[in-house]
Amino acid sequence: MKKGDKIVGIVLLFIVVIAVGVVSIYKTSIKGSENIAVIKREGKVIKTIDLSKIVKPEDFTFKTSNGHFNTISVKHNSISIKDADCPHKECVKSGWISKPGEMIVCLPFKLIININGQSNNSIDAGTF
């Protein structure tokens, strides 16, 4: 290995370390922003929850007009569908969501949960 190769390697390593530091600082500053969970059924907002203000885990159930249900769980900065009586339970299998732009959908009962807030990407994570 020549002396010039070592210098180039050290410069590249220095650039990578600086880039990783800048990215981690940026992600830390974004993480502090509020995350608002918006729960909609048939396109109408039925509940809005500020996930950053949840202190104690909580469950609540939404029932449809024909007796079906979705049980939703919230904890600090996260939300999920805990149980539902839909056929395939894909909404339950979605697990916990916590980042802006993520969503859970229960198609049989026309329920959508999405998280609004500042996103790390340039795609707008607005409501539908």
DSSP file (Angstrom, degrees, kcal/mol; ACC not computed):
  #  RESIDUE AA STRUCTURE BP1 BP2  ACC     N-H-->O    O-->H-N    N-H-->O    O-->H-N    TCO  KAPPA ALPHA  PHI   PSI    X-CA   Y-CA   Z-CA
    1    1 A M              0   0    0      0, 0.0     2,-0.1     0, 0.0     0, 0.0   0.000 360.0 360.0 360.0 129.5    0.0    0.0    0.0
    2    2 A K     >  -     0   0    0      1,-0.1     4,-1.6     4,-0.0     5,-0.1  -0.358 360.0-110.1 -82.7 164.8    1.4    3.4   -1.0
    3    3 A K  H  > S+     0   0    0      1,-0.2     4,-1.8     2,-0.2     5,-0.1   0.872 118.4  54.6 -61.9 -39.1    1.4    6.5    1.1
    4    4 A G  H  > S+     0   0    0      1,-0.2     4,-2.3     2,-0.2    -1,-0.2   0.860 104.5  54.2 -64.2 -37.2   -1.2    8.2   -1.1
    5    5 A D  H  > S+     0   0    0      1,-0.2     4,-2.3     2,-0.2    -1,-0.2   0.889 107.5  50.5 -64.1 -39.1   -3.6    5.2   -0.7
    6    6 A K  H  X S+     0   0    0     -4,-1.6     4,-2.3     2,-0.2    -2,-0.2   0.900 110.1  49.6 -65.7 -40.5   -3.4    5.5    3.1
    7    7 A I  H  X S+     0   0    0     -4,-1.8     4,-2.4     2,-0.2    -2,-0.2   0.926 111.4  48.4 -64.7 -44.7   -4.1    9.2    2.9
    8    8 A V  H  X S+     0   0    0     -4,-2.3     4,-2.5     1,-0.2    -2,-0.2   0.909 111.7  50.9 -61.7 -42.1   -7.1    8.7    0.7
    9    9 A G  H  X S+     0   0    0     -4,-2.3     4,-2.3     2,-0.2    -2,-0.2   0.906 110.8  47.7 -62.0 -42.9   -8.4    5.9    3.0
   10   10 A I  H  X S+     0   0    0     -4,-2.3     4,-2.3     2,-0.2    -2,-0.2   0.904 112.0  49.8 -66.0 -41.9   -8.1    8.2    6.1
   11   11 A V  H  X S+     0   0    0     -4,-2.4     4,-2.2     2,-0.2    -2,-0.2   0.922 111.9  48.0 -63.0 -44.7   -9.9   11.0    4.3
   12   12 A L  H  X S+     0   0    0     -4,-2.5     4,-2.3     2,-0.2    -2,-0.2   0.907 111.4  50.2 -63.1 -41.7  -12.7    8.7    3.3
   13   13 A L  H  X S+     0   0    0     -4,-2.3     4,-2.3     1,-0.2    -1,-0.2   0.907 109.9  51.0 -61.4 -42.3  -13.0    7.3    6.8
   14   14 A F  H  X S+     0   0    0     -4,-2.3     4,-2.2     1,-0.2    -2,-0.2   0.905 109.9  49.7 -61.5 -43.0  -13.1   10.9    8.2
   15   15 A I  H  X S+     0   0    0     -4,-2.2     4,-2.4     2,-0.2    -2,-0.2   0.901 110.7  49.8 -63.1 -42.0  -15.9   11.8    5.7
   16   16 A V  H  X S+     0   0    0     -4,-2.3     4,-2.5     2,-0.2     5,-0.2   0.918 110.3  49.8 -64.2 -43.7  -18.0    8.7    6.7
   17   17 A V  H  X S+     0   0    0     -4,-2.3     4,-2.0     1,-0.2    -2,-0.2   0.916 112.3  47.8 -61.8 -43.8  -17.6    9.4   10.4
   18   18 A I  H  X S+     0   0    0     -4,-2.2     4,-2.3     2,-0.2    -2,-0.2   0.923 112.0  50.0 -62.5 -44.5  -18.7   13.1    9.9
   19   19 A A  H  X S+     0   0    0     -4,-2.4     4,-2.4     1,-0.2    -2,-0.2   0.911 110.1  49.6 -62.7 -44.0  -21.7   12.0    7.7
   20   20 A V  H  X S+     0   0    0     -4,-2.5     4,-2.3     1,-0.2    -1,-0.2   0.898 111.0  50.8 -62.5 -40.1  -22.9    9.4   10.3
   21   21 A G  H  X S+     0   0    0     -4,-2.0     4,-2.1    -5,-0.2    -2,-0.2   0.915 110.5  47.9 -62.7 -44.5  -22.7   12.0   13.1
   22   22 A V  H  X S+     0   0    0     -4,-2.3     4,-2.3     1,-0.2    -2,-0.2   0.916 112.3  49.2 -64.3 -44.0  -24.7   14.5   11.1
   23   23 A V  H  X S+     0   0    0     -4,-2.4     4,-2.5     1,-0.2    -2,-0.2   0.910 110.8  49.5 -63.5 -42.7  -27.4   12.0   10.3
   24   24 A S  H  X S+     0   0    0     -4,-2.3     4,-1.9     2,-0.2    -1,-0.2   0.886 111.1  49.4 -66.7 -37.8  -27.7   10.8   13.9
   25   25 A I  H  X S+     0   0    0     -4,-2.1     4,-1.9     2,-0.2    -1,-0.2   0.916 111.7  49.6 -64.4 -42.7  -28.0   14.4   15.1
   26   26 A Y  H  X S+     0   0    0     -4,-2.3     4,-1.9     1,-0.2    -2,-0.2   0.925 110.9  48.6 -62.4 -45.7  -30.7   15.1   12.5
   27   27 A K  H  X S+     0   0    0     -4,-2.5     4,-2.0     1,-0.2    -1,-0.2   0.868 109.5  53.2 -64.3 -36.4  -32.7   11.9   13.4
   28   28 A T  H  X S+     0   0    0     -4,-1.9     4,-0.7     1,-0.2    -1,-0.2   0.896 109.2  48.5 -65.4 -40.1  -32.5   12.8   17.1
   29   29 A S  H  < S+     0   0    0     -4,-1.9     3,-0.4     1,-0.2    -2,-0.2   0.865 113.2  47.1 -69.7 -35.0  -33.9   16.3   16.5
   30   30 A I  H >< S+     0   0    0     -4,-1.9     3,-2.0     1,-0.2    -2,-0.2   0.848 101.1  67.0 -71.7 -34.9  -36.8   14.9   14.4
   31   31 A K  H 3< S+     0   0    0     -4,-2.0    -1,-0.2     1,-0.3    -2,-0.2   0.772  90.8  63.5 -59.7 -28.0  -37.6   12.2   16.9
   32   32 A G  T 3< S+     0   0    0     -4,-0.7    -1,-0.3    -3,-0.4    -2,-0.2   0.566  80.9 105.0 -75.6  -7.8  -38.8   14.8   19.4
   33   33 A S  S <  S-     0   0    0     -3,-2.0     2,-0.1    -4,-0.1    -3,-0.0  -0.317  81.1 -94.4 -74.3 158.8  -41.7   16.0   17.2
   34   34 A E        -     0   0    0     17,-0.0     2,-0.5     1,-0.0    84,-0.5  -0.404  28.4-149.8 -75.5 148.1  -45.2   15.0   18.0
   35   35 A N  E     -A  117   0A   0     82,-0.1    16,-2.1    -2,-0.1    17,-0.6  -0.976  10.6-164.6-118.1 117.7  -46.9   12.0   16.5
   36   36 A I  E     -AB 116  50A   0     80,-2.7    80,-3.3    -2,-0.5     2,-0.5  -0.906   7.5-150.9-106.7 121.1  -50.6   12.2   16.0
   37   37 A A  E     -AB 115  49A   0     12,-3.4    12,-2.8    -2,-0.6     2,-0.5  -0.805  10.5-162.2 -90.0 126.9  -52.6    9.0   15.3
   38   38 A V  E     -AB 114  48A   0     76,-3.0    76,-2.1    -2,-0.5     2,-0.5  -0.952   0.1-161.2-112.8 122.1  -55.7    9.6   13.2
   39   39 A I  E     -AB 113  47A   0      8,-3.1     7,-2.9    -2,-0.5     8,-1.5  -0.908  14.3-179.6-106.5 123.2  -58.3    6.9   13.3
   40   40 A K  E     -AB 112  45A   0     72,-3.1    72,-2.8    -2,-0.5     2,-0.4  -0.944  16.6-167.2-125.0 143.4  -60.9    7.0   10.5
   41   41 A R  E >  S-AB 111  44A   0      3,-2.3     3,-1.8    -2,-0.4    70,-0.2  -0.996  82.5 -10.5-127.8 126.2  -63.8    4.8    9.6
   42   42 A E  T 3  S-     0   0    0     68,-2.5    69,-0.1    -2,-0.4    -1,-0.1   0.847 130.3 -55.7  53.9  38.2  -65.4    5.2    6.1
   43   43 A G  T 3  S+     0   0    0     67,-0.4     2,-0.4     1,-0.2    -1,-0.3   0.376 114.3 112.7  82.7  -4.0  -63.3    8.3    5.5
   44   44 A K  E <  S-B   41   0A   0     -3,-1.8    -3,-2.3     2,-0.0     2,-0.4  -0.870  71.8-118.0-106.4 134.4  -64.5   10.1    8.6
   45   45 A V  E     +B   40   0A   0     -2,-0.4    -5,-0.3    -5,-0.2     3,-0.1  -0.535  35.0 171.2 -69.3 123.3  -62.2   10.9   11.6
   46   46 A I  E     +     0   0A   0     -7,-2.9     2,-0.3     1,-0.4    -6,-0.2   0.628  65.6   5.2-107.4 -19.6  -63.5    9.1   14.6
   47   47 A K  E     -B   39   0A   0     -8,-1.5    -8,-3.1     2,-0.0     2,-0.4  -0.944  53.4-160.9-163.6 143.2  -60.6    9.8   17.0
   48   48 A T  E     -B   38   0A   0     -2,-0.3     2,-0.4   -10,-0.2   -10,-0.2  -0.997  15.6-172.0-126.1 130.7  -57.3   11.6   17.1
   49   49 A I  E     -B   37   0A   0    -12,-2.8   -12,-3.4    -2,-0.4     2,-1.1  -0.985  23.2-142.0-129.6 128.7  -54.6   10.7   19.6
   50   50 A D  E >   -B   36   0A   0     -2,-0.4     3,-1.6   -14,-0.2     4,-0.2  -0.784  18.9-166.4 -85.1 102.1  -51.4   12.5   20.4
   51   51 A L  G >  S+     0   0    0    -16,-2.1    26,-2.5    -2,-1.1     3,-0.9   0.741  81.2  64.1 -66.3 -24.4  -49.2    9.4   21.0
   52   52 A S  G 3  S+     0   0    0    -17,-0.6    -1,-0.3     1,-0.2   -16,-0.1   0.678 101.9  51.5 -73.6 -14.9  -46.4   11.5   22.6
   53   53 A K  G <  S+     0   0    0     -3,-1.6     2,-0.5     2,-0.0    -1,-0.2   0.396  78.6 114.8-101.7   2.2  -48.7   12.4   25.5
   54   54 A I    <   +     0   0    0     -3,-0.9    21,-0.0    -4,-0.2    24,-0.0  -0.614  33.0 170.0 -74.5 123.9  -49.8    8.8   26.3
   55   55 A V        +     0   0    0     -2,-0.5    21,-0.2     1,-0.3    -1,-0.2   0.816  64.2  34.2-100.4 -43.1  -48.5    8.0   29.8
   56   56 A K  S    S-     0   0    0     19,-0.1    -1,-0.3     1,-0.0    18,-0.1  -0.935  91.4-104.5-119.2 135.8  -50.3    4.7   30.5
   57   57 A P        -     0   0    0      0, 0.0     2,-0.3     0, 0.0    18,-0.2  -0.249  44.3-174.9 -57.1 145.1  -51.2    2.0   28.0
   58   58 A E  E     -D   74   0B   0     16,-2.4    16,-2.8     2,-0.0     2,-0.4  -0.995  17.4-156.2-146.2 146.2  -54.9    1.9   27.0
   59   59 A D  E     +D   73   0B   0     -2,-0.3     2,-0.3    14,-0.2    14,-0.2  -0.949  15.1 173.5-120.2 143.9  -57.3   -0.2   24.9
   60   60 A F  E     -D   72   0B   0     12,-2.2    12,-3.3    -2,-0.4     2,-0.4  -0.987  20.2-135.4-147.7 155.5  -60.5    0.9   23.4
   61   61 A T  E     -D   71   0B   0     -2,-0.3     2,-0.5    10,-0.2    10,-0.2  -0.917   6.6-160.8-118.8 134.1  -63.0   -0.8   21.0
   62   62 A F  E     -D   70   0B   0      8,-2.8     8,-2.0    -2,-0.4     2,-0.4  -0.956  14.5-158.8-109.2 128.9  -64.8    0.6   18.0
   63   63 A K  E     -D   69   0B   0     -2,-0.5     6,-0.3     6,-0.2     2,-0.1  -0.840   9.5-134.0-108.5 145.2  -67.9   -1.2   16.8
   64   64 A T    >   -     0   0    0      4,-2.9     3,-1.6    -2,-0.4    45,-0.0  -0.401  33.4-101.5 -85.9 170.8  -69.5   -1.1   13.4
   65   65 A S  T 3  S+     0   0    0      1,-0.3    -1,-0.1    -2,-0.1    -2,-0.0   0.754 122.3  52.9 -65.5 -23.6  -73.2   -0.6   12.8
   66   66 A N  T 3  S-     0   0    0      2,-0.0    -1,-0.3     0, 0.0    -3,-0.0   0.160 125.7 -95.4-100.8  19.7  -73.6   -4.4   12.1
   67   67 A G  S <  S+     0   0    0     -3,-1.6    -2,-0.1     1,-0.3     2,-0.1   0.394  80.3 131.1  92.1  -2.9  -71.9   -5.5   15.4
   68   68 A H        -     0   0    0     -5,-0.0    -4,-2.9    16,-0.0     2,-0.3  -0.368  38.1-157.9 -78.3 165.1  -68.3   -6.1   14.2
   69   69 A F  E     -D   63   0B   0     -6,-0.3    16,-1.5    -2,-0.1     2,-0.4  -0.959  24.4-157.8-145.5 159.5  -65.4   -4.6   16.2
   70   70 A N  E     -DE  62  84B   0     -8,-2.0    -8,-2.8    -2,-0.3     2,-0.6  -0.983  16.6-153.5-132.5 125.6  -61.8   -3.4   16.2
   71   71 A T  E     -DE  61  83B   0     12,-3.5    11,-2.3    -2,-0.4    12,-1.5  -0.905  15.5-161.1-101.3 122.3  -59.9   -3.2   19.6
   72   72 A I  E     -DE  60  81B   0    -12,-3.3   -12,-2.2    -2,-0.6     2,-0.4  -0.856   4.4-157.9-109.6 136.1  -57.1   -0.6   19.4
   73   73 A S  E     -DE  59  80B   0      7,-2.6     7,-2.4    -2,-0.4     2,-0.4  -0.913   8.5-172.1-111.6 138.6  -54.2   -0.4   21.8
   74   74 A V  E     +DE  58  79B   0    -16,-2.8   -16,-2.4    -2,-0.4     2,-0.3  -0.980  10.1 163.9-127.4 144.3  -52.1    2.7   22.5
   75   75 A K  E >   - E   0  78B   0      3,-2.3     3,-2.4    -2,-0.4   -21,-0.2  -0.878  59.1 -46.9-142.5 175.8  -48.9    3.1   24.4
   76   76 A H  T 3  S-     0   0    0      1,-0.3   -24,-0.2    -2,-0.3   -25,-0.1  -0.255 125.4 -14.4 -54.1 117.1  -46.4    5.9   24.5
   77   77 A N  T 3  S+     0   0    0    -26,-2.5     2,-0.3     1,-0.1    -1,-0.3   0.584 123.5  85.2  66.0  16.2  -45.5    6.8   20.9
   78   78 A S  E <   -E   75   0B   0     -3,-2.4    -3,-2.3   -27,-0.3     2,-0.3  -0.990  47.9-176.5-145.9 154.1  -47.2    3.6   19.4
   79   79 A I  E     +EF  74  97B   0     18,-1.8    18,-2.4    -2,-0.3     2,-0.3  -0.991   9.8 164.5-146.4 149.0  -50.6    2.3   18.3
   80   80 A S  E     -E   73   0B   0     -7,-2.4    -7,-2.6    -2,-0.3     2,-0.7  -0.974  42.1-106.0-154.5 165.5  -51.8   -1.0   17.1
   81   81 A I  E     -E   72   0B   0     10,-0.5    14,-0.3    14,-0.4    -9,-0.3  -0.910  32.0-174.1 -97.0 115.3  -55.0   -3.0   16.5
   82   82 A K  E     -     0   0B   0    -11,-2.3     2,-0.3    -2,-0.7   -10,-0.2   0.861  63.8  -3.0 -79.2 -38.8  -55.0   -5.6   19.2
   83   83 A D  E     +E   71   0B   0    -12,-1.5   -12,-3.5     8,-0.0     2,-0.3  -0.992  58.9 169.5-154.9 152.7  -58.0   -7.6   18.1
   84   84 A A  E     -E   70   0B   0     -2,-0.3   -14,-0.2   -14,-0.2     8,-0.0  -0.971  34.1-133.0-158.1 156.1  -60.7   -7.6   15.4
   85   85 A D        +     0   0    0    -16,-1.5   -15,-0.1    -2,-0.3    -2,-0.0   0.020  63.4 126.1-105.6  30.1  -63.4  -10.0   14.1
   86   86 A C  S    S-     0   0    0    -17,-0.2    -2,-0.1     1,-0.1    21,-0.0  -0.474  72.0-108.2 -78.7 159.5  -62.5   -9.6   10.5
   87   87 A P  S    S+     0   0    0      0, 0.0    -1,-0.1     0, 0.0    -3,-0.0   0.893 108.5  21.9 -60.6 -48.1  -61.8  -12.8    8.5
   88   88 A H  S    S-     0   0    0     -3,-0.0    -3,-0.0     4,-0.0    -2,-0.0   0.626  85.5-142.7-101.3 -14.1  -58.0  -12.6    7.9
   89   89 A K     >  +     0   0    0      1,-0.1     4,-1.9     3,-0.1     3,-0.2   0.820  44.1 151.6  55.3  36.7  -56.9  -10.2   10.7
   90   90 A E  H  > S+     0   0    0      1,-0.2     4,-0.8     2,-0.2    -1,-0.1   0.846  70.3  58.0 -62.6 -32.9  -54.3   -8.6    8.6
   91   91 A C  H  4 S+     0   0    0      1,-0.2   -10,-0.5     2,-0.2     4,-0.3   0.876 106.6  47.2 -65.6 -37.0  -54.8   -5.4   10.6
   92   92 A V  H >4 S+     0   0    0      1,-0.2     3,-1.1    -3,-0.2    -1,-0.2   0.879 108.9  54.8 -69.8 -38.2  -53.9   -7.3   13.8
   93   93 A K  H 3< S+     0   0    0     -4,-1.9    -1,-0.2     1,-0.2    -2,-0.2   0.655  89.1  79.1 -69.7 -16.1  -50.8   -8.8   12.1
   94   94 A S  T 3< S-     0   0    0     -4,-0.8    -1,-0.2    -3,-0.3    -2,-0.2   0.781  84.4-164.2 -64.3 -26.4  -49.6   -5.3   11.2
   95   95 A G    <   -     0   0    0     -3,-1.1   -14,-0.4    -4,-0.3     2,-0.2  -0.321  37.5 -14.6  76.7-159.1  -48.3   -4.9   14.7
   96   96 A W        -     0   0    0    -16,-0.1     2,-0.3   -18,-0.1   -16,-0.2  -0.568  56.4-164.1 -83.8 140.9  -47.3   -1.6   16.3
   97   97 A I  B     +F   79   0B   0    -18,-2.4   -18,-1.8    -2,-0.2     7,-0.0  -0.944  21.8 154.9-121.0 148.8  -46.7    1.6   14.3
   98   98 A S        +     0   0    0     -2,-0.3    -1,-0.1   -20,-0.2     3,-0.0   0.444  44.4  86.7-149.1  -6.4  -45.0    4.7   15.6
   99   99 A K  S >  S-     0   0    0      1,-0.1     3,-2.1   -64,-0.0    16,-0.3  -0.798  82.8 -95.3-109.1 145.9  -43.4    6.7   12.7
  100  100 A P  T 3  S+     0   0    0      0, 0.0    16,-0.2     0, 0.0    20,-0.2  -0.297 111.1  27.4 -54.9 135.3  -45.1    9.4   10.6
  101  101 A G  T 3  S+     0   0    0     14,-2.8     2,-0.1     1,-0.4    15,-0.1   0.142  91.2 120.2  96.8 -18.7  -46.4    8.0    7.4
  102  102 A E    <   -     0   0    0     -3,-2.1    13,-1.9    13,-0.1    -1,-0.4  -0.469  40.1-179.4 -76.7 152.0  -47.0    4.5    8.8
  103  103 A M  E     -C  114   0A   0     11,-0.2     2,-0.4    -2,-0.1    11,-0.2  -0.991  26.5-147.6-150.7 158.6  -50.6    3.1    8.7
  104  104 A I  E     -C  113   0A   0      9,-2.6     9,-2.9    -2,-0.3     2,-0.4  -0.988  20.6-165.6-123.2 135.5  -52.8    0.2    9.6
  105  105 A V  E     -C  112   0A   0     -2,-0.4     2,-0.6     7,-0.2     7,-0.2  -0.983  16.6-168.5-127.4 133.5  -55.8   -0.7    7.4
  106  106 A C  E  >> -C  111   0A   0      5,-3.0     5,-2.1    -2,-0.4     4,-0.5  -0.897  11.9-174.4-115.3  97.2  -58.7   -3.0    8.1
  107  107 A L  T >45S+     0   0    0     -2,-0.6     3,-1.0     1,-0.2    -1,-0.2   0.892  76.2  57.2 -64.0 -43.5  -60.4   -3.2    4.8
  108  108 A P  T 345S+     0   0    0      0, 0.0    -1,-0.2     0, 0.0    -2,-0.0   0.866 119.7  31.8 -58.3 -33.6  -63.5   -5.3    5.8
  109  109 A F  T 345S-     0   0    0     -3,-0.4    -2,-0.2     2,-0.1   -67,-0.1   0.321 106.8-123.3-106.7   7.4  -64.5   -2.6    8.4
  110  110 A K  T <<5 +     0   0    0     -3,-1.0   -68,-2.5    -4,-0.5     2,-0.4   0.869  57.7 152.0  54.4  44.2  -63.1    0.4    6.4
  111  111 A L  E   < -AC  41 106A   0     -5,-2.1    -5,-3.0   -70,-0.2     2,-0.4  -0.897  22.1-176.8-108.4 133.0  -60.9    1.4    9.3
  112  112 A I  E     -AC  40 105A   0    -72,-2.8   -72,-3.1    -2,-0.4     2,-0.5  -0.997   8.3-172.6-130.2 131.3  -57.6    3.3    8.8
  113  113 A I  E     +AC  39 104A   0     -9,-2.9    -9,-2.6    -2,-0.4     2,-0.3  -0.989  17.1 167.5-119.2 121.6  -55.1    4.4   11.4
  114  114 A N  E     -AC  38 103A   0    -76,-2.1   -76,-3.0    -2,-0.5     2,-0.6  -0.955  30.1-128.4-132.6 157.5  -52.3    6.6   10.2
  115  115 A I  E     -A   37   0A   0    -13,-1.9   -14,-2.8    -2,-0.3     2,-0.3  -0.898  20.5-165.2-108.4 123.4  -49.7    8.7   12.0
  116  116 A N  E     +A   36   0A   0    -80,-3.3   -80,-2.7    -2,-0.6     2,-0.3  -0.767  37.0  94.3-102.0 151.3  -49.2   12.3   11.1
  117  117 A G  E    S-A   35   0A   0     -2,-0.3     2,-0.3   -82,-0.2     8,-0.2  -0.937  79.4 -31.3 157.1-173.0  -46.2   14.3   12.1
  118  118 A Q        -     0   0    0    -84,-0.5     2,-0.3    -2,-0.3   -85,-0.1  -0.559  61.3-155.2 -72.5 133.0  -42.8   15.4   10.8
  119  119 A S        -     0   0    0     -2,-0.3   -18,-0.1     2,-0.2    -1,-0.0  -0.780  21.1-134.0-109.9 153.8  -41.4   12.8    8.5
  120  120 A N  S    S+     0   0    0     -2,-0.3     2,-0.2   -20,-0.2    -1,-0.1   0.614  88.0  62.8 -78.6 -12.4  -37.7   12.1    7.6
  121  121 A N  S    S-     0   0    0      2,-0.2    -2,-0.2     1,-0.0     0, 0.0  -0.543  89.1-114.0-110.0 176.9  -38.5   11.9    3.9
  122  122 A S  S    S+     0   0    0     -2,-0.2     2,-0.4     2,-0.1    -1,-0.0   0.444  81.3 105.9 -91.1   0.4  -39.9   14.3    1.3
  123  123 A I  S    S-     0   0    0      1,-0.1     2,-0.3     2,-0.0    -2,-0.2  -0.671  77.9-117.4 -82.2 132.2  -43.2   12.4    0.8
  124  124 A D        -     0   0    0     -2,-0.4    -2,-0.1     1,-0.1    -1,-0.1  -0.531  20.4-162.6 -70.6 127.6  -46.1   14.1    2.4
  125  125 A A        +     0   0    0     -2,-0.3   -24,-0.3    -8,-0.2    -1,-0.1  -0.184  37.9 147.4-102.9  39.2  -47.7   11.9    5.0
  126  126 A G        -     0   0    0      1,-0.1     2,-0.1   -10,-0.1   -11,-0.1  -0.009  53.1 -79.6 -70.3 176.6  -51.0   13.8    5.1
  127  127 A T              0   0    0      1,-0.1    -1,-0.1   -13,-0.0   -12,-0.0  -0.336 360.0 360.0 -77.2 159.8  -54.4   12.4    5.8
  128  128 A F              0   0    0     -2,-0.1    -1,-0.1     0, 0.0    -2,-0.0   0.389 360.0 360.0-104.0 360.0  -56.5   10.6    3.2
